[in-house]
Amino acid sequence: MSTPSAETAAVNRAQARLRAGELVKLYVTGNFATPRHVDFICRTGLFDALWLDLEHFDLPTQEVAVLNLVARGHPVTTIARFKASDYQTVMRILETGVGGIMCSMVNSAAEARQIVQWAKFNNPTPAPGEATGMRGWNGGNIDAAYATIPALEYIRQQNTQTMVICQIETAAGVDAAAEIAAVPGVDGLFFGPGDYSVSLGLPGQIDHLQVRAAMATVAKAVSAAGKWWGTVAVGPEMFTRVFDLGARLICAGGDVKVMQLGVRELAKTFAPAAAKGGAGQ
């Protein structure tokens, strides 16, 4: 059996695009996170990355692994979102082979540094700019192609190719955005306008001027650190605005929105009968 090249077998397409300043279109699933749904979305060819929402939905590690394996059959990068509050959770999710972790509610540089320590391996010969940490060794899981990737290649690939994204969702996070973005090993920030609007007492007003101001602060912090950022953008107008502000990892919605829009589209079939007052006669 031939040994795959780590560089070829585990290229992080989304990360490469983000580092080049290119747009990465992100789709989120949690309510309807099933292998068939993931396969369906990936087959459309409309999205570059798939956000698996483990924060709000109970998706066990084994399910995440299966969803990731389905997505890997397409040129789509998986990103698992969860609260990175302990080492074991971070390590196990990374071993499913996801292309990145999006860590919710990060409020300080100290939190970000701890996440990097959990997510990165100690490399005795790190490449220039490679962040290292104290992640525990397995080497036999999906991310290491079941022990077929040489140890040092695997370590370097995980340390340099797997994204660590910190979500900024509170006033404390916005205030610390520059320090968080500057932490070695943090690849980018993701501004959460929904949670931030709630923290301001403006629930659901994700395009409010105060939310926009916080987003601009995050954009400035990321630019100073030479990194990238992303956010949620509902509708073409908001997308254009956040893109012009510098966001490159942009989520327009996901499974719930698709279901709502799809059902409403189907309901248009009955519009002529409804207009005539028909009621199943």
PyMOL commands that set and color helices and strands:
alter all, ss='L'
color gray80, all
select helices_A, chain A and resi 6-9+13-19+35-44+61-71+87-94+109-119+142-144+151-161+171-175+177-181+193-199+209-225+236-245+255-275
alter helices_A, ss='H'
color red, helices_A
select strands_A, chain A and resi 24-29+49-53+77-82+100-103+163-168+188-191+228-232+249-254
alter strands_A, ss='S'
color yellow, strands_A
deselect
rebuild
show_as cartoon
